[in-house]
Amino acid sequence: MSDLALSLTDQRIIAALQCDPRVSIEHLASVLGLGVRPAGRRLNTLLDSGELRIIARTPPPTRTALMLRIHILGGKLDQLGRALARREDIPYIDASIGGDELAAVLIAESDVAGQLVARQLPASGAITAVAAHPILHVFSEARNWRLNVLSAEERRALTPPETFSRPPSAESLSARDAAIIRALGAQPRASAAQIAARIDAPESTVRRRLTALRASGQVLFETAVNPARLGLPIDVNFWMRVSPRHLEAVGQALARHPAVHGALAIAGAFSLNVAAWFASLEHLYQFTTEVLAELPIESAEPVVVGAAIKRPGVTV
């Protein structure tokens, strides 16, 4: 394991937060076999240092979602990366290790997306080519990824029932629900009592609405950590071609793999985009020759990420 990696205890605490970002420190300590005070100190240190970030957000709007693959002129990557990172409709940006390519997710109205791809990016003078791949289906995303340091029993004990509830509701938010979500955005692990005091509402009402908002998918929580600190410094985006008859099965199989933190069915020259973390280049080689080779994948082009420029809650 890398010298940069956090201790196993810290990683288990992070994994517990992945199961439930709002888990009480008492329940976390009980399941992991830790003392409440030591567990609380370790968790606070992780949060205060920025090693661990808890993010609360509403689901993205129902708009056109595109995977952008942008080839950059030499020396222009930083300039274009910063410009794209300022856009609220682009939540994810990766820069290739060679400095000649950006991969980004764009969520916008069709006309806005079309203007960016067809006019604004070419007019920047910083790119050689851009491809826009509509996202057709999400097999898994970053907030679904789990660090593999807990037993199945521990994971079940830490995962709240509402995690398995229905897809996000389309119903509009009440003013009180919106206030609760804003309070969570500022302090995702705030207790119902703290939120109630902040928005001047009864604690029992806040507690009930918190449960309902999570169950309906109207508020989403994500646990974010630098993968290098988990002993996974190699980040790779795979651009894959898979025949339509095998796309669902391949997407589902890869979404279940422990290394994969994102799997998207896309349209265009490629049919599947897969993001994965590895402990070393040797592990990447094994994944390519032992996992991908056994699946009906026509081709897989790996692009090693040099910098994660933008993620929910953080911009480099």
C-alpha positions, 0 to 999 in steps of 0.5 A: 500500500502507498505511503500516502494511504490512510490507516485501515481504521481511517479507511473503515470510518470512510467506508462507513460514511459511504454507507451512510454519510449521516450515520451517528458516531455511536452507531459507527463506533458500535459496528466497527468495534471502536470507542465512541470518543476515538472514532469521533476524534478520527472522523473530525480530523478527517473532515477538518483536514479535508481528507474526507468531504460529505456533500449534500445535493439535490438530484441534477435536473432532467436535462441533456447529459453529455460526456465530452471528450476534448482534445487540447492544443499543447499548453492550453489545458489549464486555461480551458480546464479553468474556464470549464470548471467555472460553469455550474452545468459541468460537475466533473472534469478530468485532465489526461496525464499527457495534458492533451485531453479533457473528459467532462460531464455536461448537464444542460438544456439541449440548445445550451449544450449544442452552443458549447460544443458547436460554437464556444469550444471551437471558438476558444482556439484551444482545442483540436477536436471535441466529441459529445456523447449523450449519456443514455443510462447510468449503471453506476456513479461515484456516490455508489462506489464502496471502499472494500474494507468492510464485511458484508455484515458491517455494510448491511448494518451501516446502510439505512433502509431508505438507500433502497427506496424508489428513484428521485421524486419529481414533486416540487419542494416545499419552502421548508424542505428547500430550507432543510436542503440548504441547511444540509448543503452548508452542514451535511451531518447536522443533526435534526436539532441543529437544522431545526434551530437554523430554520426555526422549525420543530425538530420532530418535523425536521426529522420526519422530513429528512427521512422523507427527502432521503427516501424520495431521492430529493436529497442525495449524499456523497462521501468524497475522498482523494483515492490516492489516500486510499491506496488507489492513485491510478485513475483511468477513464475507459472509452469502450465499444460494445455491441448493443446486444451485450451493452446491458450485461457488460455495463452491469458487470463492470458497475459491480467491479470493486475498482469501478466508480462510474459506468455510463452507456453513451451514444456515438463512436463509443458505447460505454464510458467506465471510470476505475481506480487502481493501486498500481499500473500492474493492477490496471494491466490485470484489470485489462487482461483478466476482467475486460478480456473476459467480457464481450468488449470490441475495444477499450481505450484507457486514458490515465487521469493526471488531475481530477480538475472538478468534482462535486464540492471541490475544484482544483 
